[in-house]
């Protein structure tokens, strides 16, 4: 339908109403687009301001007066590592948020010192795919362009010499050169293998960067801890999509384990630490997915667990921490941990050889003996075994606990141990009616153990961002271990492939799906 002024003169009332309705619908669509665009721009501006403020505070700490920094006796070097890594990670986020605008006069880049000539060199040549010019002439060699990357295998540095011949057409003077392979750190010094080594040493072997710097110096080349921290920050940023995808895979399961452990957290500019928490989430063994995701938070409030789960509604195996209770109101089913219940009686028996505690341990031991028999059975066979053997024993145990509770004095240790199991009996015995459910939460506690070992080495997390970055990298390292992979080989390959790997296939790089290139 034409909407020129001349055509409007010839329209009747019905046609004008149709035209008006069409124009109003178009305007409404455009209004919605404008509102959405403005919201996106506002959110982008807010995030930009937040990151800019955060990086300004970190730089103020790094370059501030000594009086504003930590005293040497509080492991200041560990915090400085975190600050340097945080700055690099925030700069990467800002670069992704606001594309770089070409400057009229680009700033001169600081010239990197040449790598020591005594280090062994491994030459990697990048030849053009086609030696013919588009005009038909044969390209002629002009010169080689060489860039060097630092590589490391435990105890030995080597240098990768990337040689890219420059070829020219003698007729039309066209210049041709093979492109440099994409790297996680553009124009960076380190190869993916060296980056992987630094990450594994820091987050799996719990070696702070200042110690790694000393180890590298003994191998022939000292790398400043600040440089190592920049590498860690850059890697932490590029690995985040992998961890987000791993979280989605875990939340696709119906039975999960959860646990948490305290970690000391120190913020830049303060002289004290406070208790933060590292949460661990993993699928049950029946899910067939070998993975774990760690989540670092400033506190232990149940809101952190609810935020992680979102709208997930499945069966959660956990201890009796009150923070999970709100999740159970929201549709998640609580599965108790028999190992926690057993521990109450075990501690009593260790302390005073309690006869009642020993009887409880015997009952629980019988339940575990049945689980060992069911370990290699199919789900149907496991359920049948639990129904015929474990359920009658559990009922007998329950009746025994009720009888004992009426005989022991209020407030005694044995009363508290009995109350723990009696009040949680429904959650503790749900596994009897569902073969997918485990009897305890030991699976997740095994994934928490490496964190406890690490605490004695790195003492505290230098910042909230450093804690989140550590949780992300440790999620990938521990998940690689669960799948039988060498964390170093896994991360070295992933960091090599990530720069050119399509986001739509990011799941291919997750530890349980990964195949070496």
C-alpha positions as CSV (number, residue, x, y, z in Angstrom):
1,X,0.0,0.0,0.0
2,X,1.5,3.4,-1.0
3,X,1.8,6.0,1.7
4,X,2.8,9.0,-0.4
5,X,0.8,12.3,0.2
6,X,-1.0,11.9,-3.1
7,X,-2.1,8.3,-2.2
8,X,-3.3,9.4,1.2
9,X,-5.8,11.7,-0.5
10,X,-7.4,8.8,-2.2
11,X,-7.7,6.5,0.8
12,X,-11.0,5.8,2.6
13,X,-11.4,5.7,6.3
14,X,-10.8,1.9,6.6
15,X,-7.5,2.2,4.6
16,X,-6.4,5.1,6.8
17,X,-7.1,3.1,10.0
18,X,-5.0,0.1,8.6
19,X,-2.2,2.5,7.7
20,X,-2.3,4.1,11.1
21,X,-2.2,0.8,12.9
22,X,0.8,-0.3,10.8
23,X,2.7,2.9,11.6
24,X,1.9,2.6,15.3
25,X,3.2,-1.0,15.4
26,X,6.4,0.1,13.6
27,X,6.9,2.9,16.1
28,X,6.4,0.5,19.0
29,X,8.9,-1.9,17.6
30,X,11.4,0.9,17.2
31,X,10.7,2.1,20.8
32,X,11.4,-1.4,22.1
33,X,14.7,-1.5,20.2
34,X,15.7,1.9,21.5
35,X,14.9,0.9,25.1
36,X,16.8,-2.4,24.8
37,X,19.8,-0.6,23.2
38,X,19.8,2.1,25.9
39,X,19.7,-0.6,28.6
40,X,22.6,-2.5,27.0
41,X,24.6,0.8,26.7
42,X,23.8,1.7,30.3
43,X,24.9,-1.8,31.6
44,X,28.1,-1.6,29.5
45,X,28.8,1.9,30.9
46,X,28.2,0.8,34.5
47,X,30.5,-2.3,34.1
48,X,33.1,-0.1,32.4
49,X,33.0,2.4,35.3
50,X,33.1,-0.4,37.8
51,X,36.2,-2.0,36.2
52,X,37.9,1.3,35.7
53,X,37.4,2.2,39.4
54,X,38.6,-1.3,40.4
55,X,41.8,-1.1,38.3
56,X,42.5,2.4,39.6
57,X,42.3,1.2,43.2
58,X,44.7,-1.7,42.4
59,X,47.1,0.6,40.7
60,X,47.0,2.9,43.7
61,X,47.9,0.0,45.9
62,X,50.7,-1.1,43.6
63,X,52.3,2.3,43.2
64,X,51.1,3.9,46.5
65,X,53.2,4.8,49.5
66,X,54.8,2.0,51.5
67,X,52.8,3.1,54.5
68,X,49.6,2.2,52.6
69,X,50.8,-1.3,51.8
70,X,51.1,-4.5,53.8
71,X,54.0,-4.8,56.2
72,X,56.7,-7.3,55.0
73,X,55.7,-9.8,57.8
74,X,52.3,-10.4,56.3
75,X,53.4,-12.1,53.1
76,X,53.1,-9.0,51.1
77,X,54.6,-10.5,48.0
78,X,51.6,-12.9,47.7
79,X,49.2,-10.0,47.6
80,X,51.4,-8.1,45.1
81,X,51.1,-11.2,42.8
82,X,47.3,-11.1,43.1
83,X,47.2,-7.3,42.4
84,X,49.3,-7.7,39.2
85,X,47.2,-10.6,38.0
86,X,44.0,-8.7,38.8
87,X,45.1,-5.7,36.8
88,X,45.9,-7.8,33.8
89,X,42.6,-9.6,34.0
90,X,40.6,-6.3,34.3
91,X,42.5,-4.8,31.4
92,X,41.5,-7.8,29.3
93,X,37.8,-7.4,30.3
94,X,37.9,-3.7,29.5
95,X,39.5,-4.5,26.1
96,X,36.6,-6.9,25.3
97,X,34.0,-4.4,26.6
98,X,35.3,-1.4,24.7
99,X,37.1,-2.1,21.4
100,X,40.4,-0.3,21.1
101,X,40.1,3.0,19.1
102,X,43.1,3.7,16.8
103,X,45.2,6.6,18.1
104,X,46.5,9.3,15.8
105,X,49.9,8.8,17.3
106,X,50.3,5.3,18.8
107,X,52.2,5.1,22.0
108,X,55.6,3.6,21.7
109,X,55.6,0.1,23.1
110,X,58.3,-0.8,25.6
111,X,61.0,-2.8,23.9
112,X,61.3,-6.3,25.4
113,X,64.7,-7.5,26.3
114,X,66.2,-10.1,24.0
115,X,66.1,-13.7,25.2
116,X,69.6,-14.9,26.3
117,X,71.5,-16.2,23.3
118,X,72.8,-19.2,25.2
119,X,69.3,-20.7,25.4
120,X,68.7,-23.5,22.9
121,X,66.6,-22.5,19.9
122,X,63.9,-24.5,18.1
123,X,63.0,-23.1,14.8
124,X,59.4,-23.1,13.6
125,X,58.9,-21.9,10.0
126,X,55.7,-20.5,8.7
127,X,55.7,-20.6,4.9
128,X,52.9,-19.1,2.8
129,X,50.4,-21.6,1.4
130,X,50.8,-20.3,-2.1
131,X,54.1,-19.1,-3.6
132,X,52.4,-17.5,-6.7
133,X,51.3,-13.9,-6.8
134,X,47.8,-13.0,-7.7
135,X,49.2,-11.5,-11.0
136,X,50.6,-14.9,-11.9
137,X,54.3,-14.3,-11.2
138,X,56.4,-16.5,-8.9
139,X,57.2,-14.8,-5.5
140,X,60.8,-14.2,-4.6
141,X,62.4,-14.3,-1.1
142,X,63.1,-10.9,0.5
143,X,64.0,-11.7,4.1
144,X,62.9,-13.6,7.2
145,X,60.9,-12.0,10.0
146,X,61.7,-13.6,13.3
147,X,59.8,-13.5,16.6
148,X,60.8,-15.6,19.7
149,X,58.7,-17.3,22.3
150,X,60.0,-18.6,25.6
151,X,59.2,-22.3,26.2
152,X,59.9,-24.4,29.3
153,X,60.0,-28.0,30.2
154,X,60.8,-28.7,33.9
155,X,64.3,-27.7,34.5
156,X,65.1,-26.4,31.0
157,X,64.3,-23.3,29.0
158,X,64.2,-23.3,25.2
159,X,63.3,-20.6,22.7
160,X,60.9,-21.1,19.8
161,X,62.1,-19.1,16.8
162,X,59.1,-18.4,14.6
163,X,60.5,-17.6,11.2
164,X,58.2,-16.1,8.6
165,X,59.8,-15.5,5.2
166,X,58.7,-12.3,3.5
167,X,58.2,-12.9,-0.3
168,X,57.8,-10.3,-3.0
169,X,56.5,-10.3,-6.5
170,X,59.2,-8.9,-8.9
171,X,56.5,-7.7,-11.2
172,X,53.7,-6.0,-9.2
173,X,55.8,-5.7,-6.0
174,X,53.1,-7.5,-3.9
175,X,54.4,-8.6,-0.4
176,X,53.3,-12.0,1.0
177,X,53.9,-13.5,4.4
178,X,52.4,-16.3,6.4
179,X,50.5,-15.0,9.5
180,X,51.7,-15.6,13.0
181,X,49.7,-18.2,14.9
182,X,47.2,-16.9,17.3
183,X,48.2,-16.9,21.0
184,X,46.3,-16.5,24.3
185,X,48.5,-13.5,25.1
186,X,48.9,-11.5,21.8
187,X,52.6,-10.7,21.2
188,X,53.4,-12.3,24.6
189,X,56.7,-13.9,25.5
190,X,55.4,-17.3,26.8
191,X,54.3,-20.3,24.8
192,X,51.1,-22.1,25.9
193,X,53.3,-24.8,27.5
194,X,55.1,-22.3,29.7
195,X,51.7,-20.7,30.7
196,X,50.3,-24.1,31.5
197,X,53.4,-24.9,33.7
198,X,53.0,-21.7,35.7
199,X,49.2,-22.4,36.2
200,X,49.7,-26.0,37.3
201,X,52.6,-25.0,39.6
202,X,50.6,-22.3,41.2
203,X,47.2,-24.0,41.5
204,X,48.0,-27.7,41.6
205,X,51.4,-27.7,43.2
206,X,50.6,-24.6,45.3
207,X,53.9,-22.8,44.5
208,X,53.5,-19.0,44.8
209,X,54.9,-17.0,41.9
210,X,57.8,-15.6,43.8
211,X,59.0,-19.2,44.4
212,X,58.5,-20.1,40.7
213,X,60.5,-17.1,39.8
214,X,63.4,-18.4,41.9
215,X,63.1,-21.9,40.3
216,X,63.2,-20.4,36.8
217,X,66.3,-18.4,37.8
218,X,68.1,-21.6,38.7
219,X,67.1,-23.0,35.3
220,X,68.9,-20.1,33.6
221,X,66.4,-17.2,33.3
222,X,64.8,-15.1,36.0
223,X,61.2,-14.0,35.2
224,X,59.9,-11.3,37.5
225,X,56.9,-12.4,39.7
226,X,55.0,-9.4,38.3
227,X,55.4,-10.8,34.7
228,X,54.2,-14.3,35.9
229,X,51.2,-12.6,37.6
230,X,50.3,-10.9,34.3
231,X,50.3,-14.2,32.6
232,X,48.1,-15.7,35.3
233,X,45.7,-12.9,35.0
234,X,45.5,-13.2,31.2
235,X,45.0,-16.9,31.4
236,X,42.3,-16.6,34.1
237,X,40.3,-14.3,31.8
238,X,40.5,-16.5,28.7
239,X,39.6,-19.7,30.7
240,X,36.4,-18.3,32.2
241,X,34.2,-19.4,29.3
242,X,35.4,-23.0,29.8
243,X,34.5,-22.9,33.5
244,X,31.1,-21.4,32.8
245,X,30.4,-24.2,30.3
246,X,31.6,-26.8,32.9
247,X,29.1,-25.3,35.4
248,X,26.3,-25.6,32.9
249,X,27.2,-29.3,32.3
250,X,27.2,-30.0,36.0
251,X,23.8,-28.3,36.5
252,X,22.5,-30.5,33.7
253,X,22.8,-33.5,36.2
254,X,20.0,-34.5,38.6
255,X,22.2,-35.5,41.6
256,X,24.9,-33.3,42.9
257,X,27.3,-33.1,45.8
258,X,28.2,-29.8,47.6
259,X,30.7,-28.8,50.3
260,X,32.6,-25.8,51.4
261,X,35.8,-25.0,53.1
262,X,37.2,-21.7,54.6
263,X,40.0,-19.7,53.0
264,X,41.5,-16.5,54.3
265,X,40.9,-13.5,52.1
266,X,42.9,-10.3,52.1
267,X,41.8,-7.2,50.2
268,X,44.3,-4.6,48.9
269,X,44.8,-1.8,51.4
270,X,43.9,-3.8,54.5
271,X,46.2,-5.3,57.1
272,X,44.0,-8.1,58.2
273,X,42.4,-11.2,56.7
274,X,38.9,-12.5,57.1
275,X,37.2,-15.8,56.4
276,X,36.0,-16.4,52.9
277,X,34.8,-19.7,51.5
278,X,35.5,-22.0,48.6
279,X,32.5,-24.1,47.6
280,X,32.8,-27.3,45.6
281,X,30.0,-28.8,43.4
282,X,30.3,-32.1,41.6
283,X,27.9,-34.7,40.0
284,X,27.2,-37.9,41.7
285,X,29.0,-41.0,40.5
286,X,25.7,-42.3,39.0
287,X,25.7,-39.3,36.6
288,X,28.7,-40.6,34.6
289,X,30.2,-37.1,34.5
290,X,33.7,-36.6,36.1
291,X,33.8,-33.0,36.9
292,X,34.0,-30.4,39.8
293,X,33.4,-26.7,39.9
294,X,34.8,-24.5,42.7
295,X,33.1,-21.2,43.6
296,X,34.9,-18.6,45.6
297,X,32.8,-16.3,47.8
298,X,33.4,-13.6,50.4
299,X,31.2,-15.5,53.0
300,X,29.3,-18.6,53.8
301,X,25.8,-17.3,53.4
302,X,23.3,-19.6,51.8
303,X,22.6,-17.0,49.2
304,X,25.9,-18.0,47.5
305,X,24.7,-21.6,47.1
306,X,21.3,-20.5,45.8
307,X,23.0,-18.2,43.3
308,X,25.1,-21.0,42.0
309,X,22.1,-23.4,41.6
310,X,19.8,-20.8,40.1
311,X,16.6,-22.6,39.1
312,X,18.2,-26.1,39.3
313,X,15.9,-28.6,41.1
314,X,17.5,-32.0,41.8
315,X,18.9,-34.0,44.6
316,X,21.7,-32.4,46.6
317,X,24.0,-34.4,48.8
318,X,25.5,-32.2,51.5
319,X,26.2,-31.8,55.2
320,X,23.8,-30.2,57.6
321,X,25.0,-26.6,57.1
322,X,22.0,-24.3,57.5
323,X,22.9,-22.3,54.4
324,X,21.5,-25.1,52.2
325,X,18.1,-25.1,53.9
326,X,16.7,-22.3,51.7
327,X,17.6,-24.4,48.7
328,X,15.4,-27.3,50.0
329,X,12.5,-24.9,50.3
330,X,13.0,-23.9,46.7
331,X,12.6,-27.3,45.2
332,X,15.9,-29.0,45.8
333,X,15.7,-32.4,47.6
334,X,18.1,-32.8,50.6
335,X,20.2,-36.0,50.7
336,X,22.0,-36.5,54.0
337,X,25.5,-37.7,54.5
338,X,25.9,-40.9,56.6
339,X,29.6,-40.3,57.0
340,X,28.8,-37.1,58.9
341,X,26.4,-39.0,61.1
342,X,29.0,-41.7,61.7
343,X,31.7,-39.2,62.6
344,X,29.6,-38.0,65.6
345,X,29.7,-41.5,67.1
346,X,33.3,-42.2,66.0
347,X,34.6,-39.1,67.9
348,X,32.7,-40.2,71.1
349,X,34.1,-43.7,70.9
350,X,37.6,-42.3,70.4
351,X,37.2,-40.0,73.3
352,X,35.8,-42.4,76.0
353,X,35.2,-45.8,74.4
354,X,31.4,-45.4,74.6
355,X,29.6,-48.7,74.2
356,X,26.5,-47.0,72.7
357,X,28.7,-45.2,70.2
358,X,30.3,-48.6,69.3
359,X,26.9,-50.1,68.7
360,X,26.0,-47.2,66.4
361,X,29.2,-47.7,64.5
362,X,28.4,-51.4,64.0
363,X,25.0,-50.6,62.6
364,X,26.4,-47.9,60.2
365,X,29.3,-50.3,59.3
366,X,26.7,-52.8,58.2
367,X,25.0,-50.3,55.9
368,X,28.4,-49.5,54.3
369,X,29.2,-53.2,53.9
370,X,26.0,-53.5,51.8
371,X,27.0,-50.4,49.7
372,X,30.4,-52.1,48.9
373,X,28.5,-55.1,47.6
374,X,26.3,-52.8,45.5
375,X,29.1,-50.7,44.1
376,X,29.5,-52.6,40.7
377,X,25.8,-53.5,40.3
378,X,23.4,-52.0,37.8
379,X,20.9,-49.4,39.2
380,X,18.1,-52.0,39.2
381,X,20.3,-54.5,41.1
382,X,21.6,-51.9,43.5
383,X,18.0,-50.8,44.4
384,X,16.9,-54.4,44.9
385,X,19.9,-55.0,47.2
386,X,19.2,-51.9,49.2
387,X,15.5,-52.7,49.5
388,X,16.0,-56.3,50.7
389,X,19.1,-55.8,52.9
390,X,19.8,-52.2,53.7
391,X,16.2,-51.0,54.4
392,X,15.5,-53.6,57.1
393,X,18.9,-52.9,58.8
394,X,18.3,-49.2,58.6
395,X,14.8,-49.6,60.2
396,X,16.3,-51.7,63.0
397,X,19.0,-49.1,63.6
398,X,16.4,-46.3,63.7
399,X,14.4,-48.2,66.4
400,X,17.6,-48.8,68.4
401,X,18.5,-45.1,68.3
402,X,15.0,-44.1,69.5
403,X,15.3,-46.5,72.4
404,X,18.7,-45.3,73.3
405,X,17.7,-41.6,73.1
406,X,15.1,-42.1,75.9
407,X,17.8,-43.5,78.2
408,X,20.6,-41.0,77.9
409,X,20.6,-37.6,79.7
410,X,19.9,-34.4,77.9
411,X,22.9,-32.4,76.7
412,X,25.3,-35.4,76.8
413,X,27.6,-36.1,73.9
414,X,25.8,-39.3,73.0
415,X,22.4,-37.5,73.1
416,X,23.7,-34.9,70.6
417,X,25.1,-37.7,68.3
418,X,21.7,-39.5,68.4
419,X,19.8,-36.3,67.8
420,X,21.9,-35.5,64.7
421,X,20.8,-38.7,63.0
422,X,17.3,-38.9,64.3
423,X,16.4,-35.3,63.2
424,X,17.9,-36.0,59.7
425,X,16.7,-39.5,59.3
426,X,14.5,-38.9,56.3
427,X,17.4,-37.2,54.4
428,X,19.9,-39.8,55.6
429,X,17.8,-42.7,54.2
430,X,16.6,-41.3,50.9
431,X,19.3,-43.2,49.2
432,X,17.5,-46.5,50.1
433,X,14.7,-45.7,47.6
434,X,16.8,-44.3,44.7
435,X,19.7,-46.2,43.3
436,X,21.2,-43.1,41.8
437,X,21.8,-41.5,45.3
438,X,25.0,-42.2,47.3
439,X,25.1,-43.0,51.0
440,X,27.4,-40.1,51.8
441,X,29.2,-37.0,50.6
442,X,32.7,-38.4,50.5
443,X,33.1,-37.8,46.8
444,X,33.0,-34.0,47.2
445,X,35.2,-34.1,50.3
446,X,37.9,-35.7,48.3
447,X,37.9,-32.8,45.9
448,X,38.1,-30.3,48.8
449,X,41.3,-32.0,50.2
450,X,43.7,-30.4,47.7
451,X,42.5,-27.0,48.8
452,X,43.3,-27.8,52.4
453,X,46.8,-28.9,51.3
454,X,47.3,-25.6,49.4
455,X,46.3,-23.4,52.2
456,X,49.5,-24.2,54.1
457,X,51.5,-22.8,51.1
458,X,49.6,-19.8,49.9
459,X,48.2,-18.7,53.3
460,X,45.4,-16.5,51.9
461,X,43.7,-15.2,48.7
462,X,45.1,-11.8,47.8
463,X,41.8,-10.4,46.6
464,X,38.2,-11.5,45.7
465,X,39.1,-11.5,42.0
466,X,42.2,-13.6,42.8
467,X,40.1,-16.1,44.7
468,X,37.6,-16.4,41.8
469,X,40.4,-16.8,39.3
470,X,42.0,-19.6,41.5
471,X,38.6,-21.3,41.8
472,X,38.2,-21.3,38.0
473,X,41.7,-22.7,37.2
474,X,41.4,-25.3,40.0
475,X,38.1,-26.4,38.6
476,X,39.7,-27.3,35.3
477,X,42.8,-28.8,36.9
478,X,40.9,-31.0,39.3
479,X,38.3,-32.0,36.6
480,X,41.2,-33.0,34.3
481,X,42.6,-35.2,37.1
482,X,39.2,-36.8,37.6
483,X,39.2,-37.8,34.0
484,X,42.7,-39.3,34.1
485,X,44.4,-36.4,32.2
486,X,47.7,-34.8,33.1
487,X,46.6,-31.2,34.0
488,X,49.8,-29.8,32.4
489,X,49.1,-31.6,29.0
490,X,45.4,-30.6,29.2
491,X,46.0,-26.9,29.9
492,X,48.9,-26.6,27.4
493,X,46.7,-28.0,24.6
494,X,43.6,-25.9,25.6
495,X,45.6,-22.7,25.8
496,X,47.0,-23.5,22.3
497,X,43.6,-24.1,20.8
498,X,41.5,-21.5,22.6
499,X,42.4,-18.4,20.5
500,X,41.0,-20.0,17.3
501,X,38.5,-22.4,18.8
502,X,34.8,-21.6,18.0
503,X,32.7,-20.6,21.0
504,X,29.9,-22.8,19.7
505,X,32.1,-25.8,20.3
506,X,33.6,-24.8,23.7
507,X,32.3,-28.0,25.2
508,X,34.9,-30.0,23.1
509,X,37.6,-28.5,25.4
510,X,36.0,-29.4,28.7
511,X,38.1,-32.0,30.6
512,X,35.5,-34.9,30.2
513,X,35.3,-34.3,26.4
514,X,38.9,-33.3,25.6
515,X,41.0,-35.2,23.2
516,X,44.6,-34.1,22.5
517,X,45.0,-32.3,19.2
